[in-house]
Amino acid sequence: MFESIAELDPAELVGLVESTYRDESVLVARRLAAVAGLLEHRLAAAAEQAEQGHAVIDPYIQTSAEVAAVMNLSARAAGWVVSDAEALHWRLPKLAALLAEGTTDWPTVRLIIRRTELVTDDQLIARLDSSLSARIRKWQAWSRQRVINAVDAAVRDIDPDAIRERRQKADDERHIQISAGDNGMADVSGTVSASIAAAFDRRLSQLATAVCAGDPRTLDQRRADALGALTLGQDLGCACGQPECPNRASAEGARDAGGAKVVINVVASEHTLFGGSQPGYLQGYGVIDAEQVRDLVATAALHVIDPYTGPVRSLQYQPPAALERAVRCRDLTCRFPGCSRPAVICDLDHTIPFNHQDPAAGGLTVLENMKCLCRLHHRLKTFGGWRDKQLADGTVVWTSPTGQTYRTYPAGVDLFPPPRAPACAPPTVNQRSRAQQRSARIAAARQHNRQQRPINEEVRWVQQSRKYEIDGRKFRNHMRDMLVVFKGTPSTNPRCAWINDPREPEELPADWQPPPRPVLPDDPPF
């Protein structure tokens, strides 16, 4: 295809871009018309069921779920698609006709939908539809801001109250959003009031400029670091490395008294903890590299993921903590098609419903029958006509009310090897008393702690040794550079012959191992 297009001259290429852009507008109009038609069917079905006294899922949620599945969108994004289709079909039909003809483009139409959504009177919105559709042909080559100004002017003339409501709505929708970026970073965005924004900006500048002149970071880097210090209730530590710097104490954590304590969850394999390159997963963010995992683990509490569920606990509705951890670490997100809500805020759903009258009859509380569903899609599965089937490897096969099938796979399988399959034996009668059961639980917990303690100590020893080795190499390289700058010849001091050696790499390989740990004598030397 690209070879045949490359044979066209520039004028033909520009014409092709124009025609395909117009065709794109036509296709968007057809898709939104189909969504609006589906919404009409769901509204009619809901009205019929309501007349019969049945409890029903909101038809907008039903339609959004089907759109999300077929377009692989999140629930929020699919909701916007349904909202736009509804606005064009019922509120702005003349504008929809222009989009279907390819006379205007989808970005302009979407902007008009957003800027006129607070006009609620049917007569006023009809006047706006007629006015804007008559004028939109003259908006060719207009900038986005000029289109916004024209739409706002039309709304102000027809319905001045909508402008005031837009400002109030913007205030009601203030928010802060954290989204995963690239290379272990994240993007912070949001909307706050102008006064709060000004105070926040000034506070970041105050923290960023409180360090000494020897700090090697740029102002932008110090402002970014100041956000973290502000979150923890600390001052920004200086990175100059000078022992006499008055701000150095905060960098070492000596001035963090009263600071906030924040808990974050990181999922990683044992291979990653002991020097492997397999990535980890930071809940609420996404994939992080192995080095970041090891930095976080150095001061963290470790939990072993064990999906095994005993025969007695598998007959209880509430999953044990170990099984809940295993399900959330396997799924990482909601398992409905297109949904990306994190597993930490999702419900744990029994794919085969739990039988409260006879638990042994089916619906066991085991890994292969549990999955994560956000509250919206949990209710949609229960009341909305969606059917699901879970396979042994965690794959969930969904069937929509219209008969379409979708498959979702556990996101954790892409990062970590699948856990061993649980084995459930027939339940046995427990002959022990409550005191004996409590003693057994305490003994098992102590045994687990005894087994886990040396593992945690070994991980901390490796991380601490890696840090000391890197710091030592950086120091020696710095002294070698200073020797070249100030003297220019090799050193003759026999006490530091290492300074004449070549520079050392400041990054350690993944398989680097620390020296053996020192063995202390059993008795003191006195």
HELIX and SHEET records of a PDB file:
HELIX    1   1 PHE A    2  ALA A    6  1                                   5    
HELIX    2   2 PRO A   10  GLU A   51  1                                  42    
HELIX    3   3 PRO A   59  MET A   71  1                                  13    
HELIX    4   4 ALA A   75  GLU A   86  1                                  12    
HELIX    5   5 ALA A   87  ARG A   91  3                                   5    
HELIX    6   6 PRO A   93  GLU A  101  1                                   9    
HELIX    7   7 TRP A  106  ARG A  115  1                                  10    
HELIX    8   8 ASP A  122  ARG A  135  1                                  14    
HELIX    9   9 ILE A  136  LYS A  138  5                                   3    
HELIX   10  10 ARG A  144  ILE A  158  1                                  15    
HELIX   11  11 PRO A  160  ASP A  172  1                                  13    
HELIX   12  12 ALA A  194  ALA A  208  1                                  15    
HELIX   13  13 LEU A  219  THR A  231  1                                  13    
HELIX   14  14 ARG A  248  ALA A  251  1                                   4    
HELIX   15  15 GLU A  270  LEU A  273  1                                   4    
HELIX   16  16 ALA A  290  VAL A  297  1                                   8    
HELIX   17  17 ARG A  313  LEU A  315  5                                   3    
HELIX   18  18 ALA A  321  ASP A  331  1                                  11    
HELIX   19  19 ALA A  343  ILE A  345  5                                   3    
HELIX   20  20 PRO A  359  ALA A  361  5                                   3    
HELIX   21  21 LEU A  367  ASN A  369  5                                   3    
HELIX   22  22 ARG A  375  PHE A  383  1                                   9    
HELIX   23  23 ALA A  411  ASP A  414  5                                   4    
HELIX   24  24 ARG A  434  PHE A  486  1                                  53    
HELIX   25  25 PRO A  494  ASN A  500  5                                   7    
SHEET    1   A 2 HIS A 175  ALA A 180  0                                        
SHEET    2   A 2 ALA A 186  THR A 191 -1                                        
SHEET    1   B 3 VAL A 266  VAL A 267  0                                        
SHEET    2   B 3 GLY A 280  LEU A 282 -1                                        
SHEET    3   B 3 GLY A 286  ILE A 288 -1                                        
SHEET    1   C 2 ASP A 347  HIS A 350  0                                        
SHEET    2   C 2 MET A 370  LEU A 373 -1                                        
SHEET    1   D 3 ARG A 387  GLN A 390  0                                        
SHEET    2   D 3 VAL A 396  THR A 399 -1                                        
SHEET    3   D 3 THR A 405  THR A 408 -1                                        
END                                                                             
